[in-house]
Amino acid sequence: MTQPEEILEKYWGYTTFRGLQKPAIENVLAGKDTLLLMPTGGGKSLCYQVPALMLEGTTLVISPLIALMEDQLSRLKQQGVKAMGLFGSITENELIDRLDNLSYGNYDLVYLSPERLRQELVLERISRSKISLIAVDEAHCISQWGYDFRPAYLECARLRELHPDIPFIALTATAPETVRLDILKQLEMPEATVLSDSMFRENISFEVLKTEDKRYRLKTLCMAANGSAIIYVRSRKASVLLADYLKDSGLKALSFHGGMDLDSKKKNLQLWLKDSDSIMVATNAFGMGVDKADVRLVVHFHIPETLEHYYQEAGRAGRDGLPARAVLLAGPADISDSESYYLGNLPGTRDLILTYRKLCNYFEVAYGELPEGVYPFRLESFCNQYKLPISKTLKVLEVLDRQGVIGLSRQYSAQAKIQFICKKEALWGYFEKYPLMKEPIQLLLRTYGGLFDFPTAIRTLGISKKLWISESEFIQWLERLDQDEILNLELNTSDLNLLFLVPREDERTIHLFSRDIENRNRLRIAKVNAMLTYVEESSLCRQQQILAYFGQPQPEPCGICDVCQPRVANSNLKANRTQLIHRLSRNLAHGPKTSRELIASSEVPEQEILATLQEMLQEGKVAISDSNTYYLTTK
């Protein structure tokens, strides 16, 4: 009988397996269900690709990542493996032709998106095909406790009904205990063998660098990288602006985000893959399925939503086993900004009941009635009539839409009139307190004249596109500025289309799914708080923090993170606080200076200088000017 090592060498050129690859493959070949947890870059795909070439029949691979499936298909075909995909935009005739080939047993591996499992034609053909193995990649997506829950993944359980005796292998990089148990439950694998590789990455230095000048700090990190880098940002606009900033600084930087056309994405990806020292500035749309082992630096310019997101993205550094860095940059207001960004508009049960009842009253729907037809809907008029916040109400409507209570055409355009009511000089203080608001305010002031003099009509859709954010997110910012008494806002939205899908039963309608919504809200709050705690905690080894979160306590500190061994040159020269205050005061006696200038002129680590400046601010020894420079308050 052919051995797994023979297949490995014939098709991939390796002679030995790594980590848990061999036990996982042996478990699959024995016909047993398997849950495999292996870090990013650990070679999970071989654990179903090798058995696929040994078993009689076709292996189905379910994945939400089209880029990953395209990459694997391309590589498999180059290696002479018979593989095809059922995902993306294919015509009905193409779909039927490919399903015919599946039925005839012409392929070893067939990749498909979970949405395909909602098509009866696909399920019918799968039921008539000889299937040898079902692989569910990114299996955390099937769990409502996961960080990336996708309802379409629940359709994977239908494959168990069609082929009850075929083994399943579920694969994921990160999954706390609650997610693991839910994966086993949803895929009906109560007797599955659970194989969990250590998530410890001995070659990666995990660091949180707190800084008042994130762009400058990013530039210095990239200049010292000695290899390829990935910079993760939160928005499309930030990916473009930071890439331009780094290019202006003489670095080879590219951008990658979900709003780019396919040709531009492929071009930038190929340039980055071929170059040994290029930098990719990207949203989280980048990384899945990207095979580049020599990434020396991964930087998160904004705080990610969860530790799952962070560890998976940071884990793309140093896949070749050589030393690498994973750095999270944190500015003074990043904690509060992240709390607002991720948790500011979570709709609870009361919000859902209140909005749904008022929605029915608005359209004069009687209790027990299921009205027919599509209703034009003015969101702004509805919110004004019932004194509801627009952005949160939109979130509630989106939940009702996802739960099948209403059907909502969510694309809308809004027109707004704004007038700034604060004094111009007050904006500087507002920028310092809320730095994320600086860019939209400055864009508004550059685009429209007279904003301090009279109400001015603005195009929210056009401005939001320039900021590379959604229109609803920009409206949320305007509402915040209105609430903070920076400006007055008059908002008019265009029509939405709304369809009622179930009879009106008020609380009974909402309570059918309210527990799930509340549980998911609590879960999201806990995950965001865990991420923020990681940023703020500076006394415990970074990898010990991360591994404890994932249920893999690490007894010994890593020895190389910013907590264990600060990477700043000459960190052993930490001056005592009194000496440092004297040194900074003497420096500022020559005139105001930015924190960047004070750091550059000292051998003391940045964190120490920033902490000392904070103490001097609290004691009134220094102050900050409108131009963000420090100056002495006394001579």
C-alpha positions in Angstrom: 0.0 0.0 0.0 1.2 3.5 -0.8 2.5 5.3 2.2 1.7 9.0 3.0 5.4 9.9 2.8 5.5 8.6 -0.8 2.6 10.9 -1.8 4.3 13.7 0.1 7.6 13.3 -1.8 6.0 12.6 -5.2 3.8 15.7 -5.3 5.4 18.2 -2.8 9.0 17.1 -2.8 9.3 16.7 1.0 10.4 13.5 2.7 9.0 14.0 6.2 5.9 15.6 7.8 5.9 18.4 10.4 4.2 18.6 13.7 0.7 16.9 13.8 0.5 16.4 10.0 1.2 12.6 10.2 -1.1 11.8 13.1 -3.9 13.8 11.4 -3.4 12.0 8.1 -3.3 8.6 9.8 -6.5 9.4 11.7 -8.3 10.3 8.4 -7.0 7.2 6.6 -8.4 5.1 9.5 -11.8 6.6 8.7 -12.1 8.6 11.9 -13.4 12.2 12.3 -10.7 14.7 13.2 -10.5 18.2 14.6 -7.1 19.7 13.9 -5.9 22.9 15.4 -2.6 24.1 13.9 -1.1 27.6 13.8 -1.1 29.7 10.6 1.6 28.5 8.3 1.7 25.0 9.9 0.7 23.1 6.7 -3.0 22.2 7.5 -3.9 21.7 3.9 -1.6 18.7 3.5 -3.7 16.9 6.1 -6.5 16.5 3.6 -4.7 16.8 0.3 -2.4 13.8 1.0 -5.3 11.5 2.0 -7.3 12.7 -1.0 -4.6 11.2 -3.2 -4.7 7.9 -1.3 -8.5 7.3 -0.8 -10.8 6.0 -3.5 -13.2 8.8 -4.4 -13.3 12.5 -4.2 -12.4 14.8 -1.3 -14.7 17.8 -0.8 -13.0 20.9 0.7 -15.3 23.6 2.2 -13.7 27.0 2.5 -14.9 30.6 2.8 -11.7 31.9 1.3 -11.9 32.2 -2.5 -8.3 33.5 -2.8 -7.0 30.5 -0.7 -9.0 28.0 -2.9 -7.7 29.6 -6.1 -4.2 29.5 -4.9 -4.4 25.8 -3.8 -6.1 24.8 -7.1 -3.4 26.5 -9.1 -0.6 24.7 -7.1 -2.4 21.3 -7.2 -2.8 21.5 -11.0 0.8 22.4 -11.5 1.7 19.3 -9.4 -0.5 17.1 -11.6 -3.3 16.6 -9.1 -6.9 16.5 -10.5 -8.7 19.3 -8.7 -11.5 21.8 -9.5 -13.6 24.5 -7.8 -17.3 25.2 -7.3 -17.1 28.8 -6.2 -17.2 32.4 -7.5 -19.1 33.5 -10.6 -19.7 30.5 -12.8 -22.6 30.1 -15.2 -25.3 27.5 -14.7 -24.0 25.5 -17.7 -20.5 25.6 -16.2 -21.8 24.5 -12.9 -23.7 21.6 -14.4 -20.7 20.5 -16.4 -18.4 20.6 -13.3 -21.0 18.7 -11.3 -21.2 16.0 -14.0 -17.4 15.6 -13.7 -17.8 15.3 -9.9 -20.4 12.5 -10.4 -18.2 10.7 -12.9 -15.3 10.7 -10.3 -13.0 12.7 -12.5 -11.4 14.7 -9.6 -9.4 13.9 -6.5 -10.3 17.2 -4.8 -13.3 19.5 -5.3 -13.2 22.9 -3.5 -16.5 24.7 -2.8 -17.8 27.7 -0.9 -20.3 27.0 1.9 -23.0 29.0 0.0 -23.0 26.3 -2.7 -24.4 23.9 -0.1 -27.6 25.9 -0.2 -28.2 24.8 -3.8 -30.3 21.7 -4.1 -28.7 20.8 -7.5 -25.3 20.8 -5.8 -26.5 18.7 -2.9 -28.3 16.2 -5.2 -25.1 15.6 -7.3 -22.9 15.3 -4.1 -25.4 12.7 -2.8 -24.8 10.6 -6.0 -21.0 11.0 -6.0 -18.4 8.8 -4.5 -17.1 11.0 -1.7 -14.1 9.7 0.3 -13.4 12.6 2.7 -15.0 15.9 3.7 -12.6 18.7 4.8 -14.1 21.8 6.5 -11.4 24.5 6.5 -11.5 27.6 8.7 -13.9 25.5 10.8 -14.3 28.2 13.5 -16.7 29.9 11.0 -19.3 27.3 11.9 -19.5 28.3 15.5 -21.6 31.2 16.8 -18.9 31.6 19.5 -16.2 32.1 16.9 -14.8 35.4 15.9 -15.9 35.0 12.3 -19.2 33.2 12.4 -20.8 32.7 9.0 -24.3 31.3 8.9 -23.7 29.6 5.5 -21.3 27.3 7.3 -24.1 25.6 9.1 -25.0 24.0 5.8 -21.9 21.8 6.2 -24.0 19.6 8.5 -26.2 18.6 5.5 -23.2 16.7 4.1 -23.3 14.5 7.1 -26.9 13.6 6.2 -25.8 12.8 2.6 -22.7 10.7 3.5 -23.1 9.6 7.2 -20.2 7.1 7.0 -17.6 9.4 5.4 -15.0 10.9 7.8 -14.8 14.6 8.4 -11.7 16.6 9.1 -12.3 20.1 10.5 -9.3 22.5 10.5 -8.6 25.9 12.1 -5.7 27.9 13.4 -7.3 29.4 16.5 -10.2 28.2 18.6 -10.8 28.6 22.3 -12.5 25.7 24.1 -16.1 27.0 23.6 -15.5 27.2 19.8 -13.9 23.7 19.7 -17.0 22.2 21.4 -19.3 24.0 19.1 -17.4 22.8 16.0 -17.8 19.2 17.2 -21.5 19.7 17.9 -22.3 21.5 14.6 -20.5 18.9 12.5 -21.9 16.0 14.5 -18.4 14.7 15.4 -18.9 13.6 19.1 -16.2 10.9 18.8 -13.7 13.0 16.8 -10.0 12.8 17.6 -8.9 16.3 18.6 -5.3 17.2 17.6 -4.1 20.5 18.9 -0.6 21.7 18.0 1.2 24.1 20.2 0.5 27.7 19.2 3.8 28.9 20.7 5.9 30.7 18.1 9.5 30.7 19.4 10.9 32.8 16.6 8.4 35.7 16.8 8.9 38.6 19.1 5.4 39.9 20.0 5.5 43.6 20.9 3.1 46.4 21.9 4.7 49.8 21.3 2.9 52.8 22.8 3.8 55.9 20.9 2.4 59.4 20.2 3.6 59.3 16.6 2.5 56.1 15.0 3.4 57.0 11.4 7.0 57.9 12.3 7.3 54.8 14.5 6.0 52.7 11.6 8.6 54.1 9.3 11.4 53.3 11.6 10.2 49.8 12.1 10.0 49.2 8.3 13.4 50.7 7.7 14.9 48.2 10.2 12.9 45.2 9.0 15.6 43.5 6.8 13.0 41.8 4.7 9.3 41.8 3.7 6.7 43.3 5.9 2.9 43.4 6.2 1.2 46.4 7.8 -2.4 45.8 8.8 -4.8 48.8 8.9 -8.5 49.1 9.6 -9.7 51.0 6.5 -9.1 51.1 2.8 -8.1 54.7 2.9 -5.5 54.1 5.6 -3.9 51.4 3.4 -3.5 53.8 0.5 -2.3 56.8 2.6 0.2 54.8 4.7 1.6 53.1 1.6 2.1 56.6 0.0 3.7 57.8 3.2 6.2 54.9 3.3 6.9 55.3 -0.5 7.6 59.0 0.1 10.1 57.9 2.8 12.0 55.9 0.2 10.5 52.4 1.0 9.0 50.0 -1.4 5.3 49.9 -0.3 2.1 48.6 -1.9 -1.5 48.7 -0.8 -4.2 46.0 -0.8 -7.8 46.3 0.2 -11.3 45.0 -0.7 -12.2 48.0 -2.8 -9.4 47.4 -5.4 -10.2 45.7 -8.7 -9.0 42.1 -9.2 -6.2 43.1 -11.6 -4.8 45.6 -9.2 -4.9 43.1 -6.3 -3.1 40.5 -8.4 -0.5 42.9 -9.6 0.4 44.2 -6.1 0.4 40.7 -4.7 2.8 39.4 -7.3 5.1 42.4 -6.8 5.1 41.8 -3.1 5.7 38.1 -3.4 8.6 38.5 -5.8 10.4 41.2 -3.8 12.4 40.3 -0.8 12.0 43.6 1.0 8.7 45.1 0.0 6.0 46.2 2.3 2.3 45.4 1.9 -0.1 47.9 3.7 -3.4 46.1 3.8 -6.8 45.6 5.4 -7.7 42.2 6.7 -8.8 41.3 3.2 -5.1 40.3 2.7 -3.3 37.3 3.9 -5.5 34.2 3.6 -3.8 31.8 1.3 -0.8 34.0 0.7 2.3 31.8 0.9 5.4 33.9 1.7 7.6 32.4 4.3 10.2 35.2 4.7 8.0 37.9 6.2 10.2 39.5 8.8 7.8 42.1 10.2 4.0 42.3 10.8 2.7 45.5 12.2 -0.9 46.3 13.3 -1.3 50.0 12.9 -4.8 49.8 14.5 -5.9 47.6 17.3 -7.6 44.5 15.9 -11.1 43.5 17.2 -10.0 40.2 18.8 -7.0 38.2 19.8 -8.1 35.6 17.2 -7.8 38.1 14.4 -4.5 39.5 15.8 -2.8 36.1 16.3 -3.8 34.8 13.0 -2.5 37.9 11.2 0.6 38.3 13.3 1.4 34.6 12.7 2.1 35.4 9.0 5.5 36.6 10.2 8.5 34.2 10.3 7.0 31.1 8.7 10.5 30.1 7.7 11.4 29.7 11.3 13.8 32.6 11.3 13.5 35.5 13.8 10.6 37.9 13.1 8.6 40.6 14.8 4.9 41.1 15.3 4.3 44.7 16.5 1.1 46.4 17.6 1.3 50.2 17.6 -0.9 51.9 20.2 -1.5 55.7 20.3 -2.8 57.6 23.4 -6.5 57.4 22.3 -6.5 54.0 20.6 -8.1 52.1 23.5 -11.1 54.4 23.8 -11.4 54.7 20.0 -11.4 50.9 19.6 -14.1 50.5 22.3 -16.3 53.0 20.4 -15.5 51.5 17.0 -16.2 47.9 17.9 -18.8 48.2 20.6 -20.5 51.6 20.1 -23.6 50.4 18.3 -24.3 46.9 19.6 -28.1 46.4 19.4 -29.6 44.6 22.4 -33.0 42.9 22.9 -34.7 46.1 24.1 -33.4 48.0 21.0 -34.8 45.2 18.8 -38.2 45.1 20.4 -38.5 48.9 20.5 -37.5 49.4 16.9 -39.6 46.5 15.6 -42.7 47.7 17.4 -42.2 51.3 16.2 -41.5 50.0 12.7 -44.8 48.1 12.6 -46.7 51.2 14.0 -45.0 53.4 11.4 -46.5 51.3 8.6 -49.8 50.7 10.6 -49.3 46.9 10.7 -51.8 45.3 13.1 -50.8 42.6 15.6 -50.9 39.2 13.9 -50.9 40.8 10.4 -48.4 39.9 7.7 -48.6 42.8 5.2 -47.9 42.1 1.5 -45.8 44.1 -0.9 -42.6 46.2 -0.6 -42.7 49.5 1.4 -40.6 52.5 0.6 -38.9 53.6 3.8 -37.3 56.8 4.8 -34.9 56.0 7.6 -34.3 59.6 8.6 -38.1 60.4 8.9 -38.6 57.2 10.9 -35.8 58.0 13.3 -36.9 61.7 13.7 -40.5 60.7 14.4 -39.5 58.3 17.2 -36.3 60.1 18.3 -34.0 57.2 17.5 -30.3 57.4 16.6 -29.8 56.7 12.9 -26.7 54.6 13.0 -27.9 52.3 15.8 -31.3 52.0 14.2 -29.7 50.9 10.9 -27.8 48.2 12.9 -31.1 47.0 14.4 -32.7 46.8 11.0 -29.7 44.8 9.7 -30.2 42.3 12.5 -33.9 42.0 11.8 -33.0 41.5 8.1 -30.4 38.7 8.9 -32.9 37.0 11.2 -35.6 36.9 8.5 -38.1 39.2 10.2 -37.9 41.8 7.4 -36.3 42.1 4.0 -34.2 45.3 3.7 -32.6 46.9 0.7 -29.8 48.4 2.7 -28.2 50.7 0.1 -29.2 54.2 0.7 -27.8 57.7 0.1 -28.1 60.6 2.5 -27.9 64.3 2.3 -27.0 66.4 5.3 -26.7 70.0 6.3 -24.1 70.9 8.8 -22.8 74.0 10.6 -19.9 74.1 13.0 -21.0 75.8 16.2 -17.8 75.5 18.2 -15.0 78.0 18.1 -12.3 77.3 15.6 -9.5 77.1 18.2 -11.6 74.5 20.1 -11.1 72.0 17.3 -7.4 71.6 18.3 -8.3 70.3 21.7 -10.9 68.1 20.2 -8.4 66.6 17.7 -6.0 65.8 20.6 -8.8 64.1 22.5 -10.3 62.3 19.5 -7.5 62.0 16.8 -9.7 59.8 14.6 -12.1 62.7 14.1 -9.3 65.0 12.7 -9.3 63.7 9.2 -13.1 63.8 8.5 -13.3 67.3 10.0 -10.4 68.6 8.0 -11.8 67.1 4.8 -15.2 68.8 5.4 -13.5 72.1 6.0 -11.4 71.8 2.8 -14.3 70.7 0.7 -17.0 73.2 1.8 -16.7 76.9 2.5 -18.7 78.7 5.1 -19.2 75.8 7.5 -18.8 78.1 10.5 -21.1 80.7 9.1 -24.3 79.0 7.9 -25.9 75.5 7.4 -24.3 73.9 4.4 -25.5 70.9 2.4 -22.9 68.1 2.0 -22.9 64.9 0.1 -22.4 62.1 2.7 -21.8 59.4 0.0 -19.1 61.4 -1.7 -17.3 62.3 1.5 -17.5 58.8 2.8 -15.9 57.5 -0.4 -13.0 60.0 0.0 -12.5 58.7 3.5 -12.7 55.1 2.3 -15.4 54.2 4.9 -19.1 53.3 4.5 -21.7 56.0 4.3 -23.4 54.7 7.5 -20.1 54.9 9.4 -19.7 58.5 8.2 -23.2 59.4 9.4 -22.3 57.9 12.7 -19.3 60.2 12.9 -21.5 63.2 12.1 -23.9 62.2 14.8 -21.1 62.0 17.3 -19.9 65.5 16.3 -23.5 66.8 16.7 -23.7 65.1 20.2 -20.3 66.6 21.2 -21.6 70.1 20.2 -19.0 70.5 17.5 -21.6 71.0 14.8 -25.4 71.0 14.2 -26.6 68.2 11.9 -29.7 68.1 9.7 -29.9 64.7 8.0 -32.2 63.5 5.1 -31.9 60.0 3.8 -33.2 58.6 0.5 -35.7 55.7 0.5 -35.0 52.2 1.6 -37.1 49.3 0.5 -38.6 47.2 3.3 -40.6 43.9 3.2 -42.3 42.2 6.2 -41.5 38.5 6.2 -43.4 37.3 9.3 -46.7 38.3 11.1 -46.3 41.0 13.7 -46.0 39.5 17.2 -43.8 42.2 18.8 -41.9 40.6 21.7 -42.7 37.0 20.6 -41.1 37.7 17.2 -37.9 39.1 18.8 -37.6 36.6 21.6 -37.2 33.7 19.1 -33.7 34.9 18.6 -33.0 37.5 21.3 -31.0 35.1 23.5 -28.6 34.4 20.6 -28.2 38.1 20.0 -27.5 38.9 23.6 -25.1 36.0 23.9 -23.3 37.2 20.8 -23.1 40.7 22.2 -21.6 39.5 25.4 -19.2 37.4 23.5 -18.1 40.3 21.3 -17.7 42.6 24.4 -15.6 39.9 26.1 -13.4 39.4 23.0 -12.8 43.1 22.5 -12.0 43.6 26.2 -9.5 40.7 26.0 -7.8 42.4 23.0 -7.6 45.7 24.8 -6.3 44.0 28.0 -3.5 42.5 26.0 -2.6 46.0 24.7 -2.6 47.5 28.2 -1.0 44.6 30.1 2.8 45.2 30.3 3.9 42.9 33.1 3.2 39.5 31.6 4.9 37.9 28.7 3.0 38.5 25.5 3.0 34.9 24.4 1.9 33.8 27.8 -1.1 36.2 27.6 -2.1 34.9 24.1 -1.7 31.2 24.8 -3.6 31.5 28.1 -6.5 33.0 26.1 -6.5 30.0 23.8 -6.4 27.5 26.6 -2.7 26.6 26.2 -1.0 28.0 29.3 2.7 28.5 28.7 4.8 27.9 31.9 7.9 29.8 30.7 8.0 33.3 29.3 9.1 33.6 25.7 12.2 35.7 26.5 12.0 37.8 23.4 8.9 40.0 23.5 8.8 43.6 24.6 7.9 42.6 28.2 10.6 39.9 28.5 13.3 41.7 26.7 12.6 45.3 25.4 14.0 45.5 21.8 14.9 49.2 22.1 18.6 49.7 21.8 20.4 50.5 25.1 17.3 49.6 27.1 19.5 48.9 30.1 20.2 52.6 30.3 16.8 53.4 31.9 17.4 56.5 33.9 15.7 57.0 37.2 12.7 59.3 36.9 14.3 62.3 38.6 17.3 62.3 36.3 15.1 61.9 33.2 12.8 64.8 34.3 15.9 67.0 34.7 17.2 65.9 31.3 13.9 66.6 29.5 13.5 69.9 31.2 17.0 70.9 30.1 16.2 69.9 26.5 12.9 71.9 26.5 14.7 74.9 27.9 16.0 75.5 24.3 12.4 75.7 23.0 9.3 73.6 22.4 9.8 70.1 20.9 7.7 67.2 19.8 7.9 63.8 21.5 9.6 62.5 18.4 12.4 65.1 18.7 12.8 64.3 22.5 13.0 60.6 21.8 15.5 61.0 19.0 17.8 63.1 21.1 17.9 60.6 24.0 19.3 57.1 24.6 16.4 56.3 26.9 13.7 54.0 25.6 10.6 55.6 24.0 8.2 54.1 26.5 10.2 55.6 29.4 10.2 59.1 27.9 6.5 59.0 27.2 5.7 57.9 30.7 7.9 60.7 32.1 6.3 63.3 29.9 2.9 62.1 31.1 4.0 62.6 34.7 5.4 66.1 33.9 2.0 67.0 32.3 0.1 65.8 35.4 2.5 67.8 37.7 2.1 70.9 35.5 5.8 71.1 34.7 5.1 71.0 30.9 2.1 71.6 28.6 1.2 70.7 25.0 0.7 73.4 22.4 -1.9 73.4 19.6 0.9 72.2 17.3 1.4 69.2 19.5 4.8 70.3 20.9 5.8 70.1 24.6 7.0 73.3 26.3 8.1 74.2 29.9 5.5 76.0 32.0 8.2 77.4 34.4 11.7 78.5 33.8 
